[in-house]
Amino acid sequence: MSNGVTNGSTISAVRVTGPKICRPILVEFRLAAPEAGYRIAAVVEKGCTAQNDPIWKLVFDLYKKNNGKFEEIVHVSFKAGAEDEKKGIEKIAVDGVSKKAAKVLKSEVFPVAKQLENAEPTEAQKVALKSGMSKATTVDLG
């Protein structure tokens, strides 16, 4: 019987003491767009403050097929402010984009983002995008 360590693998385990640790991450998910000729990438970004507190963001990138290649046309970055938004984005990073969250991104964020292909966002569009992104982060929490 083997001790389970036959492939040259190693492990290191140490107890961490002292100041808190924050490790940045970047996780990308591709979603089918609700219209042909478009592609959606949802990205979870975890950054860190100087005090090692996490900063959670959900990014929505919209691509449009142009001359046979997908080109990014709109970038929406949502920084979580409320605790439930932070927890929701962390959940997406671990579990992936759920069907509920994907539905929100496709039905509430995509139509507004699509309007911004050749225009700067209006205040109403910014509010709609923020609302849709926030909803996508929290739809699976309750």
C-alpha positions as CSV (number, residue, x, y, z in Angstrom):
1,M,0.0,0.0,0.0
2,S,1.3,3.5,-0.9
3,N,1.4,6.5,1.3
4,G,-0.2,8.5,-1.5
5,V,3.0,10.4,-2.4
6,T,4.3,8.7,-5.4
7,N,4.2,11.4,-8.1
8,G,6.8,13.8,-6.8
9,S,4.2,16.2,-5.4
10,T,5.1,18.3,-2.4
11,I,3.1,20.2,0.2
12,S,4.0,23.1,2.5
13,A,1.7,24.1,5.4
14,V,2.5,26.8,7.9
15,R,0.4,28.7,10.4
16,V,0.0,32.3,9.5
17,T,0.2,34.9,12.2
18,G,0.4,38.6,12.1
19,P,-1.4,41.0,9.7
20,K,-4.3,39.9,7.6
21,I,-3.5,38.7,4.0
22,C,-5.4,39.5,0.8
23,R,-4.6,37.8,-2.4
24,P,-5.9,39.3,-5.7
25,I,-7.7,37.1,-8.2
26,L,-9.2,37.4,-11.6
27,V,-11.7,34.9,-12.9
28,E,-13.4,35.1,-16.3
29,F,-16.7,33.6,-17.4
30,R,-18.1,33.6,-20.9
31,L,-21.8,33.9,-21.4
32,A,-23.9,33.3,-24.5
33,A,-25.3,36.6,-25.6
34,P,-29.0,36.9,-26.2
35,E,-28.4,38.1,-29.8
36,A,-26.2,36.6,-32.5
37,G,-23.1,38.5,-33.3
38,Y,-22.4,39.4,-29.6
39,R,-20.3,37.8,-26.9
40,I,-20.4,38.5,-23.1
41,A,-17.5,38.1,-20.7
42,A,-18.2,38.4,-17.0
43,V,-15.1,38.9,-14.9
44,V,-14.7,38.8,-11.2
45,E,-11.8,40.9,-9.9
46,K,-10.5,40.8,-6.4
47,G,-8.0,43.5,-5.6
48,C,-6.5,44.5,-2.3
49,T,-6.2,47.8,-0.4
50,A,-3.0,48.9,1.3
51,Q,-4.6,47.5,4.5
52,N,-5.1,44.1,2.9
53,D,-8.9,44.5,2.7
54,P,-10.5,42.9,-0.4
55,I,-12.0,45.0,-3.1
56,W,-14.6,43.0,-5.2
57,K,-15.6,44.0,-8.7
58,L,-17.9,42.4,-11.3
59,V,-17.0,43.4,-14.8
60,F,-19.2,43.0,-17.9
61,D,-17.4,43.2,-21.2
62,L,-19.5,43.2,-24.4
63,Y,-18.0,42.1,-27.7
64,K,-19.4,42.4,-31.2
65,K,-18.4,40.4,-34.2
66,N,-16.9,42.7,-36.8
67,N,-15.2,41.4,-39.9
68,G,-15.3,37.9,-38.5
69,K,-13.6,38.8,-35.2
70,F,-15.0,39.7,-31.9
71,E,-14.0,43.2,-30.7
72,E,-14.8,44.7,-27.3
73,I,-17.2,47.5,-27.6
74,V,-18.4,48.2,-24.0
75,H,-16.7,47.7,-20.6
76,V,-18.8,48.0,-17.5
77,S,-17.0,47.7,-14.1
78,F,-19.1,47.4,-10.9
79,K,-17.3,47.8,-7.6
80,A,-19.3,46.2,-4.7
81,G,-20.2,48.6,-1.9
82,A,-22.7,46.8,0.2
83,E,-21.7,43.6,2.1
84,D,-24.3,41.5,0.2
85,E,-22.8,42.6,-3.1
86,K,-19.3,41.7,-1.9
87,K,-20.6,38.3,-0.7
88,G,-22.4,37.8,-4.0
89,I,-19.3,38.5,-6.1
90,E,-17.2,36.2,-4.0
91,K,-19.9,33.5,-4.5
92,I,-19.7,34.0,-8.3
93,A,-15.9,33.7,-8.1
94,V,-16.2,30.3,-6.3
95,D,-19.4,28.8,-7.9
96,G,-19.4,30.5,-11.3
97,V,-22.2,32.7,-12.9
98,S,-25.5,31.1,-11.9
99,K,-28.5,30.8,-14.3
100,K,-30.2,33.6,-12.3
101,A,-27.3,35.9,-12.4
102,A,-26.7,35.2,-16.1
103,K,-30.4,36.0,-16.8
104,V,-30.0,39.3,-15.1
105,L,-26.8,40.1,-17.0
106,K,-28.5,39.2,-20.3
107,S,-31.9,40.8,-19.7
108,E,-30.9,43.9,-17.8
109,V,-27.3,44.8,-18.4
110,F,-26.9,43.6,-22.1
111,P,-29.6,45.8,-23.6
112,V,-28.2,49.0,-21.9
113,A,-24.6,48.1,-22.7
114,K,-25.5,47.5,-26.3
115,Q,-26.9,51.0,-26.6
116,L,-23.4,52.4,-25.6
117,E,-21.6,51.0,-28.6
118,N,-21.2,54.4,-30.2
119,A,-22.3,56.7,-27.4
120,E,-21.3,57.9,-23.9
121,P,-23.7,56.7,-21.2
122,T,-26.5,59.0,-19.9
123,E,-27.1,59.2,-16.2
124,A,-30.2,57.0,-16.7
125,Q,-28.1,54.4,-18.4
126,K,-25.5,54.5,-15.7
127,V,-28.3,54.0,-13.1
128,A,-29.7,51.1,-15.0
129,L,-26.3,49.4,-15.4
130,K,-25.5,49.9,-11.7
131,S,-28.9,48.4,-10.8
132,G,-28.5,45.5,-13.1
133,M,-25.0,44.7,-12.0
134,S,-25.9,45.0,-8.3
135,K,-28.9,42.7,-8.9
136,A,-26.7,40.1,-10.7
137,T,-24.4,40.0,-7.6
138,T,-27.1,39.5,-5.1
139,V,-29.8,37.4,-6.9
140,D,-28.5,34.1,-5.4
141,L,-28.1,35.3,-1.8
142,G,-31.6,35.1,-0.6
